């Protein structure tokens, strides 16, 4: 079928569908990237988040992969002016949109619950800190080194833990300059100038909210893009059907 047979308006829509699908394809790659970054973050601090936000992050990766497949239907449908493929494209877009809405609602509902859970887990795991091979110890050490913090709310919370009582101090990863034993006797000789005194909860929570914000922001931007794509594909379907009716 000659492209000029569609007429100027429908032909413009046809090329817009191509452009849209290219953008849609790029958005799929971006979503996969955002999902991977979020997954790495939440899995790094699994002891605190209990995997609550790993599912949305993995879902984002899966969604990005689906988008790459969906964009194929859009491109082929527009190129061949195939009504069936264009309708399949629209249907898949609507289904993805519904999944995004459901995921967004789930994350929004979970957010306050997870914030409370994270704080409780941080308080609980401080008491389990100590064994060099423990995942809890590694997680706390990574957290305190990466965010330059100490304890959940502040460094004094280590004083009441089993570890803090044994060394009358804080983990070495609380120190501004980390060295073996640098956190010893912090409470007995008041060496607070050598350690970070701010707690880790606020820093971790802020970082988590930024990752969640990236997930939600990506979903909203994609949803708007999908609405435009569904509208354009319907316009092209109508133009192709009218062309067949004229013939």
N, C-alpha and C positions, 0 to 999 in steps of 0.2 A: 504494500500500500504506500503510495507516495505521501511524503510528509506534508506537502502543500495542500493535499486534499482535506486536511483537518481544518484549514482556515487559520488566519493569523492568531486569533485569540486562543483557541485550543492548542495550537502549535506552541504558543508561548508557554502555556501551562505545562505542556509536555516537557519542554526544556527546564522549566522550573522544578518539575518532579525529579529530573536528573540531578539538578543542583541540590535540591533538598536531600536526595538520597546520598549524595557525596558528603554533605554536612552531617547527615544521620550516621553515615559510616564512621566519620571522624569522631562523632559523639560517642559511638560505641567503644572506640579505642580509648577515649578519655575516661569513660565510665569504668572500663577494665582497670585502667591505671589508678584511678581514685580508689576503687575497690581493693586493689593490691596494697596500696599504701595504708588504707584503713585496717585491712586484715593484719598486716605486719605489726601495726601499732597495738591493736587489741590483743593479738596473740602474744605479744611481748610481755604484756601485763595481765596474762590470763588469771593469775592468782587473785587479782583484785576485781576483774570484771566478770568472772565465772562464765566467760563465753557468751555473755548476753548480747554483745554487739558484733560478734563474729558472723552470725547468720546474716544480718543485713549487709555486711561487707562482702561476704561470699555471694549473696544474692545480687549485689551490684556487678560482680565479675560475670556471673551467669547472664544477667540482663544485658551487659555489654556484648557478650558473645551472641546472644539471640538477635540483638540489633544488627550485627554484621550479617546474619542470615536474612533478616527481614529486608534489609536494604537491597539485597540481591533480587528479591521478588519485585521490589519497586522499580529497580533499574530495568530488569527484563520486561516487566509489564509495560513500562513506558516505551521502551525501545520497539517492542513488537506490537504495541497498542492492543495488548491481550487483556480483555475484560476480566477473565477468570483470575489471572495473576494479579491484576490491580486490586480486585476484590479481596483476594487472599492477603495481599499486602495491607489493605485497610483493616481487615479483620485481625490480623496479627498485631497491628499497631494498637488497636483498641484493647486487645487482651493484655498487651504489655502495659498500657496506660492504667488499666484496672489493677494490675499487680503492683505498679508503682504507688498508686493511691493507697492500697492495702498496706504496703510496706511503710509508707510515710506515717500512716495512722498508728501502726504498731510501734515504730520508733518513738513517736511523740508520747504515746501512752507509757512506754517503758522508761523513758528518760528520768523522771523523778524517782522511780523505784530503783533504778540502777545507781543513781547518785547516792542514795542511802546505803545500798548494798556495798558499793565501793568503799565508803568510809568504814563500814562495819568490818569488811574483809581486811582492810589495812590495819585496823586496830587489832583484829584477831591474829593476823599473821606476824605482827611485831613480836608476839609472845613465842612464836615458833622459830624465830630467827636464831641463827647460831652455827648450825652445821655447814661447813664449807661446800659440801656436795648437795645441800638442800636446794630445791627449786625456789622455795620461799626466800632463802638467803640471797640467791642469785638475782631474783626479781627485785628485792629491796636494794641490793647494791647497785644494780643497773639504774633503778629509779633515782636514787640519791645522787649518783654520779652525773646522770643526764640532766637532772633538773636543779642541781645545786641546792638540795633541801635536806631535811633531817627529821624523821618521824612523821606521823600523820598530820598533826596540827602544828607541832613545834618539837624541838630537840628534847625538851624535858620529859616527853612521854617515854623515852628510852629508859629513864631512871627506874620506872616501875616494872620493867620487863625482866625476865630471867637473865637475858644477856646483859642488860644494863647493870643489874645487881652484881653479876660476876666480875665485871671489869670496871665497875663504878664509872662507866662512861658510855660512849656511843660507838656505832660501827665506824671503821676507818673511812668508809665512803662518805661520811658526813664532813670530813675534813676539807678545807679549802685547798690544801696541798696534801694529797693522799700519800701516806707512807705507813709501813707496818707499825701498829701500836699508837698511831697519832690520835686515836679517839679515846685512849685509856685515861682514866682518872679525871675526865672532864668535870664531873660533878664535885669531886672532892677538892680539886685545886682551882676550879673556876677558870678553865681554859677556853671559854666560849669565843674568844676573839679568833681562835684558829679553826672554828667549824662554822658551817652554815646553820643558822638557828631557825629559819622559816620551815614550816611543815610542807610535806609533799602533796597533801590532798588537793589543795587549791590549784597547784601547778598541773597535776595529773588530770584533774577534772576539767580545767580550761583547755588542755590539749585534747582531751576526749571530745569536748563540745565542738572544738574546731573540726575534728574528723567527722563527727556526726553532722555538723553544719555543711561540710563538703558533700556528704552523702545526700542530705535533703536538698541542697542547692542544685546538685547535679540532676536529681530526680525531677525537680520543678522545671528546670530549664529544658530537660528532655521532654517532659509532658507538654509544654507549650509548643515545642518543635513538632511533636507528634500530632497535635491538633491541626497544625497547619498542613502537615503531610496528608492526613486523612481527608481534609477539605480539598486539597489539590488533586488527590487521586480520584475522589468522587467527581470532580469537575472533568477530569480527563476521561473517566468511564462514560459520563454523560455525552461528552463530545464524540467519542468513538461509536457509541450506540446510535447517536443521531446520524453519523456518517453512514453506518450500515443501513439505517432506515431510508436514507436518501437514495442509496444505491439499490 
